């Protein structure tokens, strides 16, 4: 995995305090805590594993019996639950 190095300037005092406090509390380095905060702020789930069903999409054969059943279900009154 290729990583990048950042130099971040102008970190607000309260942000610095919060990151350092969290690092001390969790026993992690300031760098680890900062990367976690950046990752979360960027909306990324760390180490996310995706189990997409791309392989499945479009793999079904046409089934006329299924189509008939779906049409029948669609014809039922909408208030039936």
C-alpha positions in Angstrom: 0.0 0.0 0.0 1.4 3.4 -1.0 1.0 6.1 1.6 1.4 9.8 1.4 2.9 12.2 3.9 1.0 15.4 4.9 2.1 18.5 6.7 -0.9 20.2 8.1 -0.7 23.8 9.2 -3.1 25.9 11.2 -4.6 23.1 13.4 -6.9 24.8 15.8 -5.8 24.6 19.5 -9.0 22.7 20.5 -8.5 20.1 17.7 -4.9 19.6 18.8 -5.9 19.1 22.4 -8.7 16.7 21.5 -6.4 14.6 19.3 -3.6 14.5 21.8 -6.1 13.6 24.6 -7.5 10.8 22.5 -4.0 9.5 21.7 -3.1 9.4 25.3 -6.3 7.8 26.4 -6.2 5.1 23.7 -2.4 4.5 23.9 -2.1 5.3 20.2 0.3 7.8 18.6 -0.9 11.2 17.6 -0.3 10.2 14.0 -2.6 7.2 14.3 -5.4 9.2 15.9 -5.0 12.0 13.3 -5.2 9.4 10.5 -8.3 7.9 12.1 -9.9 11.3 12.3 -9.1 12.2 8.7 -10.4 8.8 7.5 -13.7 9.2 9.4 -14.0 12.8 8.3 -13.5 11.8 4.7 -16.4 9.3 5.1 -14.3 6.2 4.6 -14.8 3.1 6.6 -11.3 1.7 7.4 -10.6 -1.8 6.1 -14.1 -2.0 4.7 -14.8 -5.2 2.8 -17.4 -5.2 0.1 -19.4 -8.3 -0.8 -20.9 -6.9 -3.9 -23.3 -9.0 -5.9 -21.9 -7.8 -9.2 -21.2 -11.4 -10.3 -24.9 -12.2 -9.8 -26.5 -9.3 -11.6 -27.7 -10.4 -15.0 -26.9 -14.0 -14.4 -30.4 -15.3 -14.2 -32.2 -16.9 -17.1 -35.6 -15.6 -18.1 -38.2 -17.5 -16.2 -41.7 -17.1 -17.6 -43.3 -18.8 -14.5 -41.6 -16.2 -12.3 -42.8 -13.4 -14.5 -46.4 -14.7 -14.3 -46.2 -14.9 -10.5 -44.8 -11.4 -10.3 -47.5 -10.1 -12.6 -50.2 -11.8 -10.5 -48.7 -10.3 -7.3 -48.6 -6.9 -8.9 -52.3 -7.2 -9.8 -53.4 -7.7 -6.2 -55.0 -4.8 -4.4 -52.3 -2.5 -2.8 -54.0 -2.6 0.6 -53.3 -6.3 1.0 -50.4 -6.9 3.3 
